[in-house]
């Protein structure tokens, strides 16, 4: 889906066009879930945040200014809701058994258990950048803007993540 098509879809959601929110969900849910999961490391919580994102989109779509940045707008909502959830639930700890039970990542990451486990072994920033790049299709420059960090920092984290993933997979976890 092109940036203009996504903009039109968000406008359609604001106008309450039939099926617009459903189509938007279908087109963007993998990226939204992937980002939430990369931060939370919990499948069920990421699903909850994903649903909250689309409620928020429905509520605030009328305020969206169509400028070809719909995906960034949606992922900014996702990121804000996820970190807001973490702030409100600082005492929440994800038990190792929960991580094992929730290893299903997202459909675009194939069924490769080694890759999923390796992603969970990355630090939070590396995992977030890899998911934004690999799943959401953002460029490193767009990720820098979204995360409010410099472009070289994004590139460094990304390359370190790839190096770490390679080492983790080669070691056989």
N, C-alpha and C positions, 0 to 999 in steps of 0.2 A: 504494500500500500504506500503510495507516495505521500509526501508531506501535505500537499494540497488536498488530497483525498481525505487524509486524517483530519485536517482542519475543517473540511466540510462536514465530516461525520460528527465532530464535536459541536459544530453549529447546529446540526440536525438534532443532536441530543438536547441542546438548549431549547429548540423549537418543539420538543417532544414528538419528533417524527417516529412513526411506528418502526420498531425493531432497531432504531439507531443505537441505543445503548447496548443491545445484544450484539450487534455487529462490532461495535467498538470494543466490547469485552472480548469477543472472539479474536479480533485482530491484535489486541495488545496484552492479553492476559499472561502470556508466557513471559514477556519482559517484566511486567508488574510483579508477578509471583517470583520470578528469578531474583529481582532486586530485593524484595522483602525477605526471601529465603536466605540470600547471601548475607544479610545483616542479622537476621534472627536465628538462623541455623535450626529452625524448628518448622516442620512441614505444616502442622495444624495452625500455628500462629501466623505463618505466611499466608495461608489460605484465608484466615480471618482478615488480615490486613488487606489482602487483594479485594475482598468483598467491600470493605470499608472505602477503598479507593474509588470504586465505581459509584458508591453512594455519594461520596464527596464530588466526584465528577458531575454526577446528575445535579447536585445542588449548586455547584459553582460554574457550570458550563456557560451560563449567560454572561459571566464576567470574562470569559476567555476571549482574547484578542487574536484572531486568526492571522498568524505571521509565519506559518510554516514550521512552527516549533511545538506542535501538538504532543509529540512523543516526549519531548523534554518536559513539557508541562505536566503530563501524566506521571512521569517518573519522579518529578519534583514532589508531587502530591504523595506518591508512594514513599519516597524517602522521608518526607516530613511526618507522615502518619506513623511510619515504622519507628523513627527516633523518638517521636512523642510517646508512643506506646512504651518504649524502653525506659524513658524518663519516669513515666507514671508507675512502672513496674520494676523499679530498681532492685527489688528483693527477689525478683524472678530468677531462678537458676534452672538451666536446662540440664537435666541429669544425663549422664553418658548413655544410659539405657534409652532415653528419649531420642538422642541423636542416632543411635543404632536403629531404633524403630522407625525413625523418620528419614531414612537415607534416600528416599525417592526425591530426586531433585526435580527437574522439569523435562518435558518430553524432548526438547532439542538437545539435551546432553547425552542422548543415546542411552543404552542400558548398560553402560560400562561401569561396573561397580568400582573399579580402581580409580577411575576419573572422579566419580562422586566422592569417594573417601579422600582423595587427594585435595579436592576443592575444599572439603571441610577442614583439612589440615592447614590451609593457608590462613594468614592473619586476616582480620576483618577488611582492612583497606584493600589488600590484594584481591581477595575474593570478590569484593564489590566491583572493583575495576574490571576484573576478568569477566564477570557476569554482564556488566554494562557493555563491554566490548563484544564478547562472543555471542551473547544471547540477544541483547537489545540492538546491536549493530551500530552503536555510537562510535564516533571517532575519538581519538585520544583528546583532541581539542574540545569536543563537546563534553566529554567526561570531566575535563578540567573545569569547564564552566559550571556543570551540574554540581560537582562536589566542592566547588570554590577552592580549588588547589591549582598550582601552576601546571602547565603542560609538561615541562620536564619531570615534575614529580609523578605525574600520571604515567609517563613513559617508563620511569625508573621502577615504580611499583609493578607495572605490567611485566616488564622484563624479569624482575625478581620473581614474580609469581610464576612465570613460565619456567624459569630455572628451578624453582622449588617444586613445581609440578613434575618436571622431568626427573628430578632427584627422588621424589617420593615414589613415583611410578617405577623407576628403575630399582629402587630398594625393595619393591614389592610390598610397600606399606609395612 
